[in-house]
């Protein structure tokens, strides 16, 4: 008798888009990604608009594959574990703070969700099925609109209290540039996309890297500055 496949949906909210993956799993077979996609979100990034996109992606997945056994949603910041209410999303509107996000998504998707910090989800995935399998201690850094990260020890996330494991918001220069979280000199204030593009004098981080490849010294300096901040972050975690 064949073991029926089940489907899990992962939804990752980023600064400019939602990335998603549909995973097939069964008692007999290892989980495998069978579909992925990316969808832009409105520049305003208001929670209601983002939830509408999450619901549409979920509806499409159900139409194609039937019942989803689980749904995970990653957000680029911190939230209260008990309530699912965001407490720190440096690159998102203030409307997110205090918003009952997890319960609102549960209502729209008509199914309970697992809410997780996006970088921490990436970290646990790399340690379980990715590049860091069988490693006892894993530190992952995620670079994008912001800078995130996670620490995994013996297959479990190290969460600690408060902002433990928020590698993008470790201070690496006391008098450094202001960060969206309210502090100064965080890794993100050097290595986030906006920081790189601004210091490079380019419209985007992508343009900054292209300019550096052409020999632009200001763009290269911006990239070197970001690398030094990430390196200091790593040393603090070691």
N, C-alpha and C positions, 0 to 999 in steps of 0.2 A: 504494500500500500504506500503510495506516495505521501510525503509530508506536505501539507498545504503551506504555501508561502504566506507570510504576513508582511505588512508594509508599515514602515515608520517614516515620518516626514520631518526633516530638519529645516528650519527657517532661520536665516541669519540676517539680522537687520544691521546694515552698515550706514555710513554717512550719506551715501548717494543712491544706494540700491538695496534690494533684498536678494540674497542668494539662497537657493534652496536645493535640497537633495532628497531623493526618494530612495530608501534603503529596503531591500528585500532580505528577509531572514526567516529561518525555520529551525526546528529542533535538530535537523540533520545537516544543514548547510551553514557555513559562516555567513555573516552579514555581507552584502555587497551592494554597492551603489548602482542603481539601474537607470536613474535619470537625474539630471541637474539642470538648473536654469538660473537666470538672473533677471531682475525686473527693476527698472528705475523707480525711485520714489520722488514725490514732489519736493521741490527745493525747500519748502516751508517745514517739512518733516514733522508735521503735527501728528500726535498719537492716533487720532481718529482716522486720518488718511492712511497711515501706515497699517493700521488694523484692517482697513478695507482691502488693501493689497494682500495681506496675509490670508484673509478669508477667501479671496478670489483664487489664489494659488492653491489653497487647501481644497476648494470646491473642484477645481480642475483635476487634482490628484485623485480625489474620491471618484469622480466620474470615470476616470481611466482605470482605476485599480480596485475600487470598492472601499471597504472599511479600512481605516488607518488604525493600527493597534496603538500607536503612540505618536505624539507630536511634540517636538522640542523647539523652543524659540530662544535664540541668542540675541542679547542686546548689548550695545557697546558701553557698558557702564555698570554701576552698582545699584542694588535694590535690596529691600528688606526681604529676607528669606521667608518670613512668616506670612507676609501680605502680598508680595510681588509688586510692591510700590517702588518705583525708581527713586533713588536718593542722590545719584550723581551721574549725569550724562553730559560730559563737558562739551560735546559738539552738537547737542540737540537743544531745541527750544525749552525755555523754562516751564512750559506747559506740561512737560513730562514729569517734573518733580512733584511728587504727591499724587500723581494720577494712578488710579487702581488698574494698572495695565494688565496684570495677569488675569484678574477676574473679567475684565472687558474682553480680552482675547478669548477666554473660555466661553463666554456667552456667544460671541460672533461665530466661533468655530464649532460651537455646540459639542465641545469635548474638552476635558481637562488637558492642560499643557504642562510641560516641564519648562520652567524659565531658568536660563543660565546666562552668565556672562559669556559673550562670544569668544573671547580669547581663552577663557578657561575651558570652554567646550573644545576648542582646537587643541589645547594642551592635553586633555585627557584622551582625545581621539588619537593623537600622535603616539601617546604612550601605550595605548591598547592595541591599535591596529595599524599604526603608521611607522614613521622613521625611528621612533624611540622604543619600540617593543623590547621588552626584557631588560630595560634600563631601570635601575632602582631609584634614581633621582633625575628628574627631567625639568628643565627650565625652558619655556617657550616664550618668544617675543613676537608679537604680531604688529606689523607696520601697515598703516593705511591712513584714513582720515585722521585717526588718532593712533596712539600706541598702547597696546594692551599686552597682557601676558598671563602666565600661570605657572605654578610649581606643582609637580606631581611626584609623590614619594610612595614607592611600593604600590603603584597602581591607583592611588587615591589622591584627590586634590588636597593640597594644603591650603586651607581657607583662613585659619586663625581668626582674629577679631578685626572688625572695622574694614580697613582697606588693605589688609594683608594680601600679598600677591598681586596688587595693582602696580605692575612694573612700570607702566607708562607715567605714573604719578609719584615715582620716587624722585626726590630732589637731588640733582647732580651738580647744581651751581646755586649757591645761596642767593646771589644777586642776579640770577639769570632772568630771562624774559618772562613776562606773565603767561600763565597757562589758563586754559578754559576752566580748570577746576577751582581756580581762585588762588592758587599758590604761585610761586615764582621758581623758575629753574628746574621744572620737571623734565623728564626725558621727552615727553610729548612736545614741550615747548621748543625743543631742538629738532626732533625727529619725526614729528607729525607732518602730514602732507602740506598743510598750510605754512608751517614753519620753514620747511625746505624751500617751497616756492617763493615765499616772501624774501628770505635771506638771499636766494639766488637771483631775485629780480625777474622771475619768470611767472607766467600765468598759472602754472600747475607744477606739481612735483614731476609729472611725466616730462614736461618741457624742460625742467631743470636737469634731469638726467640726460636728456638728449643734448642739451647745451653743453653739459660737461664732456660728453663724448666728442663734441666738436672742438673742445679745447677751451671753453669759456671758464676763466679762472674763478669768477664769482660763483658760478654754479658748482664748480668743483669744491670750493670752500664751504658752501652750504652742505654738500654731501659729506665732506670730511667732518664738519661740525656735528652732523647727525650721528655719524659713526662713533665719534668720541663719546657722545652722550649715551649711546647704546652700550658701548664698552664699559663705561663707568657703572651703568645699570647692572651689567653682568658681574662686575667685580663685587658689587654690593650684595649680590645674591650668592656668591660663591662661598 
